[in-house]
Amino acid sequence: SLFLTFILYQLTLLFLGNVPALFGASEKYRWGIIENLFTQSTVIVQHYFKLVLFPFPQWMSLQHEHIIYTRWWTEPPLLSILILIALIILISIGFKRSPVLSFSLLWYLVILIPSSSFLPLPDIVMEYRNYLAIIGLLLPIGWLFTRYIPKYPSSVLIILCYFSLCMLGTYQRNDALKDGFSVFKDSLTKYPLHPRLHISLATLYDANGETSSALYHYRMANSIKPVADAYNNIGNIYALKQEYLIAIDYYQKALKQELTGSESYKFWQNLGFAYLKIKDKKAEQALSKSFQLNPYNMKPLYGLIELYKTRIPKVILF
């Protein structure tokens, strides 16, 4: 009962955070429940199963690319769905013969349900979703060791070779995870056309003061897929260089991507301050729009106060 309560709790959190259209595409994620179900079936079989059995560094990444499947009868979703159905049948049949193995496999699938079934999430594949699920698979490993190793002593050599490879892979993976730069560079070697990886690496370069490298990766991200945040951050770099006209151009490009979204108030705010620096009358409209979109953000008000100060006639006291 505690296990079922935990699953219902996780599902409730996901539903409260994201309530997509029932069968159509979600406005936020551009694909719907049915497409996500087809896609996640391939993710579980092609990615998560593979990482459980062979957790080698060349298959690991902070973020992964994956195709959205819209038809179940195409080869990858159909094969994956059949494998999952067969696994569920084996679990139900095997509860009497080997309850430990059946329970562990059931644990693995049930834990993946909240994040890897029908609810669209912004990241299709994330390795951390596999972590809690893998715990259930530790039970049958111990069970198999105690039951079969005494019968087949020669299998110890095979097991030692397998774990040695896993240990070597762990050592190599730790080298790729030593700092943020290494993490994103490693991921980009595997997925060079992933825009979010370019943006994340560019943000690190920007924070480290390496603006030329930051600009390169922001532009790479936009060449793959235009992203409002990338345009906005490029504008911020040029604003710091006091090249306000170039900054304004990039802020406007950001707004073309996201005119009234949840983060667009930042783009209007930055645009307003850039206009304020060059004493353009459009500053008032941009700053007012930013405050209208997010009344809890006080920065546009400070900009408007500075703007209105310039309009107060100076009084000369004698």
Disulfide bonds with the S-S distance in Angstrom:
none
